[in-house]
Amino acid sequence: MKPAQQQLIERIRTLLPHWEEHNQAHILEMERWREQLIQHELAELADSLLEVVEQMRGTSDALNQALSQVPEQSQQ
């Protein structure tokens, strides 16, 4: 593997977990906001936010899938 490719892979190996962690933080925050919406009888908006949360969970799954496809360091 070329040095530039290896460097790119190393960077992606670092970024993917960071992006997934960041996404999880947003999910938790949205869930807290959703609870407030429910408490204030804003169910329709809470349902919309739930759809966003579910999509973001799918994004987390996709990020983890991408990470699983990153070549190991020993493959050169």
MIZAVO-704485 format. One record per atom (N, C-alpha, C, O): z, y, x; residue number from 1; chain; residue in one letter. Coordinates in nm, 2 decimals. Each point is the difference from the previous one (the first is absolute). Layout:
+--------+--------+--------+-------+-------+----------+
:     up :  north :   east : tordo : lumba : drendren :
+--------+--------+--------+-------+-------+----------+
:      Z :      Y :      X :   NUM :     A :        A :
...
+--------+--------+--------+-------+-------+----------+
//
This chain:
+--------+--------+--------+-------+-------+----------+
:     up :  north :   east : tordo : lumba : drendren :
+--------+--------+--------+-------+-------+----------+
:   0.00 :  -0.12 :   0.08 :     1 :     A :        M :
:   0.00 :   0.12 :  -0.08 :     1 :     A :        M :
:   0.00 :   0.12 :   0.09 :     1 :     A :        M :
:   0.07 :   0.01 :   0.10 :     1 :     A :        M :
:  -0.15 :   0.09 :  -0.14 :     2 :     A :        K :
:  -0.01 :   0.13 :   0.08 :     2 :     A :        K :
:   0.13 :   0.08 :  -0.01 :     2 :     A :        K :
:   0.07 :  -0.01 :  -0.10 :     2 :     A :        K :
:  -0.03 :   0.08 :   0.20 :     3 :     A :        P :
:   0.12 :   0.08 :   0.00 :     3 :     A :        P :
:   0.01 :   0.09 :  -0.12 :     3 :     A :        P :
:   0.11 :   0.02 :  -0.05 :     3 :     A :        P :
:  -0.22 :   0.05 :   0.02 :     4 :     A :        A :
:   0.01 :   0.09 :  -0.12 :     4 :     A :        A :
:   0.03 :  -0.08 :  -0.13 :     4 :     A :        A :
:   0.07 :   0.05 :  -0.08 :     4 :     A :        A :
:  -0.13 :  -0.17 :   0.07 :     5 :     A :        Q :
:   0.03 :  -0.08 :  -0.12 :     5 :     A :        Q :
:   0.15 :  -0.04 :   0.00 :     5 :     A :        Q :
:   0.07 :   0.01 :  -0.11 :     5 :     A :        Q :
:  -0.02 :  -0.05 :   0.22 :     6 :     A :        Q :
:   0.14 :  -0.04 :   0.01 :     6 :     A :        Q :
:   0.09 :   0.11 :  -0.03 :     6 :     A :        Q :
:   0.10 :  -0.01 :  -0.07 :     6 :     A :        Q :
:  -0.13 :   0.13 :   0.12 :     7 :     A :        Q :
:   0.08 :   0.12 :  -0.03 :     7 :     A :        Q :
:   0.00 :   0.03 :  -0.15 :     7 :     A :        Q :
:   0.10 :   0.04 :  -0.05 :     7 :     A :        Q :
:  -0.21 :  -0.05 :  -0.01 :     8 :     A :        L :
:  -0.02 :   0.03 :  -0.14 :     8 :     A :        L :
:   0.09 :  -0.10 :  -0.08 :     8 :     A :        L :
:   0.07 :   0.03 :  -0.10 :     8 :     A :        L :
:  -0.08 :  -0.16 :   0.14 :     9 :     A :        I :
:   0.07 :  -0.10 :  -0.07 :     9 :     A :        I :
:   0.15 :   0.02 :   0.01 :     9 :     A :        I :
:   0.08 :  -0.01 :  -0.10 :     9 :     A :        I :
:  -0.03 :   0.05 :   0.22 :    10 :     A :        E :
:   0.14 :   0.03 :   0.02 :    10 :     A :        E :
:   0.05 :   0.11 :  -0.09 :    10 :     A :        E :
:   0.10 :   0.00 :  -0.05 :    10 :     A :        E :
:  -0.19 :   0.11 :   0.04 :    11 :     A :        R :
:   0.04 :   0.11 :  -0.08 :    11 :     A :        R :
:   0.01 :  -0.04 :  -0.15 :    11 :     A :        R :
:   0.09 :   0.04 :  -0.07 :    11 :     A :        R :
:  -0.19 :  -0.12 :   0.02 :    12 :     A :        I :
:   0.00 :  -0.04 :  -0.13 :    12 :     A :        I :
:   0.12 :  -0.09 :  -0.03 :    12 :     A :        I :
:   0.06 :   0.00 :  -0.11 :    12 :     A :        I :
:  -0.02 :  -0.09 :   0.21 :    13 :     A :        R :
:   0.11 :  -0.08 :  -0.01 :    13 :     A :        R :
:   0.13 :   0.08 :  -0.02 :    13 :     A :        R :
:   0.09 :  -0.05 :  -0.07 :    13 :     A :        R :
:  -0.09 :   0.17 :   0.12 :    14 :     A :        T :
:   0.12 :   0.09 :  -0.01 :    14 :     A :        T :
:  -0.01 :   0.07 :  -0.13 :    14 :     A :        T :
:   0.10 :   0.02 :  -0.07 :    14 :     A :        T :
:  -0.22 :   0.03 :   0.03 :    15 :     A :        L :
:  -0.01 :   0.08 :  -0.12 :    15 :     A :        L :
:   0.01 :  -0.07 :  -0.13 :    15 :     A :        L :
:   0.07 :   0.05 :  -0.09 :    15 :     A :        L :
:  -0.12 :  -0.17 :   0.08 :    16 :     A :        L :
:   0.01 :  -0.07 :  -0.13 :    16 :     A :        L :
:   0.14 :  -0.02 :  -0.05 :    16 :     A :        L :
:   0.03 :   0.03 :  -0.11 :    16 :     A :        L :
:   0.06 :  -0.08 :   0.19 :    17 :     A :        P :
:   0.14 :  -0.01 :  -0.05 :    17 :     A :        P :
:   0.06 :   0.14 :  -0.03 :    17 :     A :        P :
:   0.08 :   0.01 :  -0.10 :    17 :     A :        P :
:  -0.11 :   0.09 :   0.18 :    18 :     A :        H :
:   0.05 :   0.13 :  -0.03 :    18 :     A :        H :
:  -0.06 :   0.05 :  -0.14 :    18 :     A :        H :
:   0.08 :   0.05 :  -0.08 :    18 :     A :        H :
:  -0.20 :  -0.07 :   0.05 :    19 :     A :        W :
:  -0.06 :   0.04 :  -0.13 :    19 :     A :        W :
:   0.06 :  -0.08 :  -0.11 :    19 :     A :        W :
:   0.03 :   0.06 :  -0.11 :    19 :     A :        W :
:   0.00 :  -0.19 :   0.13 :    20 :     A :        E :
:   0.06 :  -0.08 :  -0.10 :    20 :     A :        E :
:   0.14 :   0.05 :  -0.03 :    20 :     A :        E :
:   0.04 :   0.01 :  -0.12 :    20 :     A :        E :
:   0.04 :   0.02 :   0.22 :    21 :     A :        E :
:   0.13 :   0.05 :  -0.01 :    21 :     A :        E :
:   0.00 :   0.13 :  -0.08 :    21 :     A :        E :
:   0.09 :   0.02 :  -0.09 :    21 :     A :        E :
:  -0.18 :   0.07 :   0.13 :    22 :     A :        H :
:  -0.01 :   0.13 :  -0.06 :    22 :     A :        H :
:  -0.03 :  -0.02 :  -0.15 :    22 :     A :        H :
:   0.05 :   0.07 :  -0.09 :    22 :     A :        H :
:  -0.14 :  -0.16 :   0.06 :    23 :     A :        N :
:  -0.04 :  -0.03 :  -0.14 :    23 :     A :        N :
:   0.12 :  -0.05 :  -0.08 :    23 :     A :        N :
:   0.02 :   0.04 :  -0.11 :    23 :     A :        N :
:   0.06 :  -0.13 :   0.17 :    24 :     A :        Q :
:   0.12 :  -0.05 :  -0.07 :    24 :     A :        Q :
:   0.10 :   0.11 :  -0.03 :    24 :     A :        Q :
:   0.06 :   0.00 :  -0.10 :    24 :     A :        Q :
:  -0.05 :   0.10 :   0.19 :    25 :     A :        A :
:   0.09 :   0.11 :  -0.02 :    25 :     A :        A :
:  -0.05 :   0.08 :  -0.12 :    25 :     A :        A :
:   0.08 :   0.05 :  -0.08 :    25 :     A :        A :
:  -0.21 :  -0.03 :   0.07 :    26 :     A :        H :
:  -0.05 :   0.07 :  -0.12 :    26 :     A :        H :
:   0.02 :  -0.08 :  -0.13 :    26 :     A :        H :
:   0.03 :   0.06 :  -0.10 :    26 :     A :        H :
:  -0.05 :  -0.19 :   0.11 :    27 :     A :        I :
:   0.03 :  -0.08 :  -0.12 :    27 :     A :        I :
:   0.14 :   0.02 :  -0.05 :    27 :     A :        I :
:   0.03 :   0.01 :  -0.12 :    27 :     A :        I :
:   0.07 :  -0.02 :   0.21 :    28 :     A :        L :
:   0.14 :   0.01 :  -0.03 :    28 :     A :        L :
:   0.02 :   0.14 :  -0.07 :    28 :     A :        L :
:   0.08 :   0.01 :  -0.10 :    28 :     A :        L :
:  -0.13 :   0.09 :   0.16 :    29 :     A :        E :
:   0.01 :   0.14 :  -0.05 :    29 :     A :        E :
:  -0.06 :   0.01 :  -0.15 :    29 :     A :        E :
:   0.06 :   0.05 :  -0.09 :    29 :     A :        E :
:  -0.18 :  -0.11 :   0.08 :    30 :     A :        M :
:  -0.06 :   0.01 :  -0.14 :    30 :     A :        M :
:   0.08 :  -0.08 :  -0.10 :    30 :     A :        M :
:   0.01 :   0.04 :  -0.11 :    30 :     A :        M :
:   0.05 :  -0.15 :   0.15 :    31 :     A :        E :
:   0.08 :  -0.08 :  -0.09 :    31 :     A :        E :
:   0.13 :   0.08 :  -0.04 :    31 :     A :        E :
:   0.04 :  -0.01 :  -0.12 :    31 :     A :        E :
:   0.01 :   0.09 :   0.21 :    32 :     A :        R :
:   0.12 :   0.08 :  -0.04 :    32 :     A :        R :
:  -0.05 :   0.11 :  -0.10 :    32 :     A :        R :
:   0.07 :   0.03 :  -0.10 :    32 :     A :        R :
:  -0.18 :   0.03 :   0.13 :    33 :     A :        W :
:  -0.05 :   0.10 :  -0.10 :    33 :     A :        W :
:  -0.04 :  -0.06 :  -0.13 :    33 :     A :        W :
:   0.03 :   0.06 :  -0.10 :    33 :     A :        W :
:  -0.08 :  -0.18 :   0.10 :    34 :     A :        R :
:  -0.03 :  -0.07 :  -0.12 :    34 :     A :        R :
:   0.13 :  -0.02 :  -0.09 :    34 :     A :        R :
:  -0.01 :   0.01 :  -0.12 :    34 :     A :        R :
:   0.11 :  -0.05 :   0.19 :    35 :     A :        E :
:   0.13 :  -0.02 :  -0.07 :    35 :     A :        E :
:   0.04 :   0.13 :  -0.07 :    35 :     A :        E :
:   0.05 :   0.00 :  -0.12 :    35 :     A :        E :
:  -0.06 :   0.11 :   0.19 :    36 :     A :        Q :
:   0.03 :   0.13 :  -0.06 :    36 :     A :        Q :
:  -0.09 :   0.03 :  -0.12 :    36 :     A :        Q :
:   0.05 :   0.05 :  -0.11 :    36 :     A :        Q :
:  -0.17 :  -0.08 :   0.12 :    37 :     A :        L :
:  -0.09 :   0.02 :  -0.12 :    37 :     A :        L :
:   0.04 :  -0.08 :  -0.12 :    37 :     A :        L :
:   0.00 :   0.04 :  -0.11 :    37 :     A :        L :
:   0.04 :  -0.17 :   0.14 :    38 :     A :        I :
:   0.04 :  -0.09 :  -0.11 :    38 :     A :        I :
:   0.13 :   0.06 :  -0.06 :    38 :     A :        I :
:   0.01 :   0.01 :  -0.13 :    38 :     A :        I :
:   0.08 :   0.04 :   0.21 :    39 :     A :        Q :
:   0.13 :   0.05 :  -0.05 :    39 :     A :        Q :
:  -0.03 :   0.13 :  -0.09 :    39 :     A :        Q :
:   0.08 :   0.03 :  -0.09 :    39 :     A :        Q :
:  -0.18 :   0.04 :   0.12 :    40 :     A :        H :
:  -0.04 :   0.12 :  -0.07 :    40 :     A :        H :
:  -0.10 :  -0.02 :  -0.11 :    40 :     A :        H :
:  -0.07 :   0.09 :  -0.05 :    40 :     A :        H :
:   0.05 :  -0.22 :   0.02 :    41 :     A :        E :
:  -0.09 :  -0.04 :  -0.11 :    41 :     A :        E :
:  -0.14 :   0.04 :   0.02 :    41 :     A :        E :
:  -0.07 :   0.05 :  -0.10 :    41 :     A :        E :
:   0.02 :  -0.06 :   0.22 :    42 :     A :        L :
:  -0.13 :   0.03 :   0.03 :    42 :     A :        L :
:  -0.07 :  -0.13 :   0.04 :    42 :     A :        L :
:  -0.05 :  -0.02 :   0.11 :    42 :     A :        L :
:   0.05 :  -0.08 :  -0.20 :    43 :     A :        A :
:  -0.05 :  -0.13 :   0.02 :    43 :     A :        A :
:  -0.15 :  -0.01 :   0.04 :    43 :     A :        A :
:  -0.03 :  -0.08 :   0.09 :    43 :     A :        A :
:  -0.05 :   0.16 :  -0.15 :    44 :     A :        E :
:  -0.14 :   0.00 :   0.03 :    44 :     A :        E :
:  -0.03 :   0.03 :   0.14 :    44 :     A :        E :
:  -0.08 :  -0.06 :   0.07 :    44 :     A :        E :
:   0.15 :   0.17 :  -0.02 :    45 :     A :        L :
:  -0.02 :   0.04 :   0.13 :    45 :     A :        L :
:   0.06 :  -0.10 :   0.10 :    45 :     A :        L :
:  -0.05 :  -0.03 :   0.11 :    45 :     A :        L :
:   0.17 :  -0.03 :  -0.15 :    46 :     A :        A :
:   0.06 :  -0.11 :   0.08 :    46 :     A :        A :
:  -0.09 :  -0.12 :   0.01 :    46 :     A :        A :
:  -0.01 :  -0.06 :   0.11 :    46 :     A :        A :
:  -0.06 :   0.03 :  -0.22 :    47 :     A :        D :
:  -0.10 :  -0.11 :   0.01 :    47 :     A :        D :
:  -0.11 :   0.03 :   0.09 :    47 :     A :        D :
:  -0.05 :  -0.09 :   0.08 :    47 :     A :        D :
:   0.00 :   0.21 :  -0.08 :    48 :     A :        S :
:  -0.11 :   0.04 :   0.10 :    48 :     A :        S :
:   0.05 :  -0.01 :   0.14 :    48 :     A :        S :
:  -0.07 :  -0.04 :   0.09 :    48 :     A :        S :
:   0.19 :   0.08 :  -0.07 :    49 :     A :        L :
:   0.06 :  -0.01 :   0.14 :    49 :     A :        L :
:   0.01 :  -0.15 :   0.04 :    49 :     A :        L :
:  -0.02 :  -0.03 :   0.12 :    49 :     A :        L :
:   0.06 :  -0.05 :  -0.22 :    50 :     A :        L :
:   0.01 :  -0.14 :   0.03 :    50 :     A :        L :
:  -0.14 :  -0.06 :   0.05 :    50 :     A :        L :
:   0.00 :  -0.08 :   0.09 :    50 :     A :        L :
:  -0.11 :   0.13 :  -0.16 :    51 :     A :        E :
:  -0.13 :  -0.05 :   0.05 :    51 :     A :        E :
:  -0.03 :   0.04 :   0.14 :    51 :     A :        E :
:  -0.05 :  -0.07 :   0.08 :    51 :     A :        E :
:   0.10 :   0.19 :  -0.04 :    52 :     A :        V :
:  -0.02 :   0.05 :   0.14 :    52 :     A :        V :
:   0.08 :  -0.09 :   0.09 :    52 :     A :        V :
:  -0.05 :  -0.04 :   0.10 :    52 :     A :        V :
:   0.17 :   0.01 :  -0.14 :    53 :     A :        V :
:   0.09 :  -0.08 :   0.09 :    53 :     A :        V :
:  -0.06 :  -0.14 :   0.02 :    53 :     A :        V :
:   0.00 :  -0.05 :   0.11 :    53 :     A :        V :
:  -0.06 :  -0.01 :  -0.22 :    54 :     A :        E :
:  -0.06 :  -0.13 :   0.01 :    54 :     A :        E :
:  -0.12 :   0.01 :   0.09 :    54 :     A :        E :
:  -0.02 :  -0.10 :   0.08 :    54 :     A :        E :
:  -0.06 :   0.20 :  -0.09 :    55 :     A :        Q :
:  -0.11 :   0.02 :   0.09 :    55 :     A :        Q :
:   0.04 :   0.01 :   0.15 :    55 :     A :        Q :
:  -0.06 :  -0.05 :   0.09 :    55 :     A :        Q :
:   0.17 :   0.12 :  -0.07 :    56 :     A :        M :
:   0.05 :   0.02 :   0.13 :    56 :     A :        M :
:   0.06 :  -0.13 :   0.06 :    56 :     A :        M :
:  -0.01 :  -0.02 :   0.12 :    56 :     A :        M :
:   0.06 :  -0.06 :  -0.20 :    57 :     A :        R :
:   0.05 :  -0.13 :   0.04 :    57 :     A :        R :
:  -0.12 :  -0.08 :   0.05 :    57 :     A :        R :
:   0.00 :  -0.08 :   0.09 :    57 :     A :        R :
:  -0.11 :   0.09 :  -0.17 :    58 :     A :        G :
:  -0.13 :  -0.07 :   0.05 :    58 :     A :        G :
:  -0.04 :   0.06 :   0.13 :    58 :     A :        G :
:  -0.06 :  -0.08 :   0.08 :    58 :     A :        G :
:   0.07 :   0.21 :  -0.06 :    59 :     A :        T :
:  -0.03 :   0.06 :   0.13 :    59 :     A :        T :
:   0.08 :  -0.06 :   0.11 :    59 :     A :        T :
:  -0.05 :  -0.03 :   0.11 :    59 :     A :        T :
:   0.18 :   0.01 :  -0.13 :    60 :     A :        S :
:   0.09 :  -0.06 :   0.10 :    60 :     A :        S :
:  -0.05 :  -0.14 :   0.03 :    60 :     A :        S :
:   0.00 :  -0.04 :   0.11 :    60 :     A :        S :
:  -0.03 :  -0.04 :  -0.22 :    61 :     A :        D :
:  -0.05 :  -0.13 :   0.03 :    61 :     A :        D :
:  -0.13 :   0.00 :   0.08 :    61 :     A :        D :
:  -0.02 :  -0.08 :   0.10 :    61 :     A :        D :
:  -0.07 :   0.18 :  -0.13 :    62 :     A :        A :
:  -0.12 :   0.01 :   0.08 :    62 :     A :        A :
:   0.02 :   0.04 :   0.15 :    62 :     A :        A :
:  -0.06 :  -0.05 :   0.09 :    62 :     A :        A :
:   0.16 :   0.13 :  -0.07 :    63 :     A :        L :
:   0.04 :   0.04 :   0.13 :    63 :     A :        L :
:   0.05 :  -0.12 :   0.08 :    63 :     A :        L :
:  -0.03 :  -0.02 :   0.12 :    63 :     A :        L :
:   0.12 :  -0.06 :  -0.18 :    64 :     A :        N :
:   0.05 :  -0.12 :   0.06 :    64 :     A :        N :
:  -0.11 :  -0.10 :   0.03 :    64 :     A :        N :
:   0.00 :  -0.07 :   0.10 :    64 :     A :        N :
:  -0.09 :   0.06 :  -0.19 :    65 :     A :        Q :
:  -0.12 :  -0.09 :   0.02 :    65 :     A :        Q :
:  -0.08 :   0.05 :   0.12 :    65 :     A :        Q :
:  -0.04 :  -0.08 :   0.08 :    65 :     A :        Q :
:   0.02 :   0.21 :  -0.07 :    66 :     A :        A :
:  -0.08 :   0.05 :   0.11 :    66 :     A :        A :
:   0.07 :  -0.03 :   0.13 :    66 :     A :        A :
:  -0.06 :  -0.04 :   0.10 :    66 :     A :        A :
:   0.20 :   0.06 :  -0.10 :    67 :     A :        L :
:   0.07 :  -0.03 :   0.12 :    67 :     A :        L :
:  -0.01 :  -0.14 :   0.04 :    67 :     A :        L :
:   0.00 :  -0.03 :   0.12 :    67 :     A :        L :
:   0.00 :  -0.06 :  -0.22 :    68 :     A :        S :
:  -0.01 :  -0.14 :   0.04 :    68 :     A :        S :
:  -0.14 :  -0.04 :   0.06 :    68 :     A :        S :
:  -0.01 :  -0.10 :   0.06 :    68 :     A :        S :
:  -0.09 :   0.19 :  -0.07 :    69 :     A :        Q :
:  -0.13 :  -0.02 :   0.05 :    69 :     A :        Q :
:  -0.02 :   0.06 :   0.14 :    69 :     A :        Q :
:  -0.10 :  -0.01 :   0.06 :    69 :     A :        Q :
:   0.20 :   0.09 :  -0.02 :    70 :     A :        V :
:  -0.01 :   0.06 :   0.14 :    70 :     A :        V :
:   0.01 :  -0.11 :   0.10 :    70 :     A :        V :
:   0.10 :  -0.08 :   0.00 :    70 :     A :        V :
:  -0.20 :   0.08 :   0.09 :    71 :     A :        P :
:   0.01 :  -0.11 :   0.11 :    71 :     A :        P :
:   0.13 :   0.01 :   0.08 :    71 :     A :        P :
:   0.05 :   0.11 :   0.03 :    71 :     A :        P :
:  -0.01 :  -0.22 :   0.02 :    72 :     A :        E :
:   0.12 :  -0.01 :   0.09 :    72 :     A :        E :
:  -0.04 :   0.06 :   0.13 :    72 :     A :        E :
:  -0.12 :   0.00 :   0.04 :    72 :     A :        E :
:   0.22 :   0.04 :   0.04 :    73 :     A :        Q :
:  -0.03 :   0.06 :   0.13 :    73 :     A :        Q :
:  -0.06 :  -0.10 :   0.09 :    73 :     A :        Q :
:  -0.08 :   0.04 :   0.09 :    73 :     A :        Q :
:   0.11 :  -0.17 :  -0.10 :    74 :     A :        S :
:  -0.05 :  -0.10 :   0.09 :    74 :     A :        S :
:  -0.15 :  -0.02 :  -0.01 :    74 :     A :        S :
:  -0.06 :  -0.06 :   0.08 :    74 :     A :        S :
:   0.00 :   0.10 :  -0.20 :    75 :     A :        Q :
:  -0.14 :  -0.02 :  -0.02 :    75 :     A :        Q :
:  -0.08 :   0.11 :   0.07 :    75 :     A :        Q :
:  -0.01 :   0.11 :  -0.05 :    75 :     A :        Q :
:  -0.04 :  -0.15 :   0.17 :    76 :     A :        Q :
:  -0.08 :   0.11 :   0.08 :    76 :     A :        Q :
:  -0.13 :  -0.06 :   0.03 :    76 :     A :        Q :
:  -0.08 :   0.08 :   0.07 :    76 :     A :        Q :
+--------+--------+--------+-------+-------+----------+
//
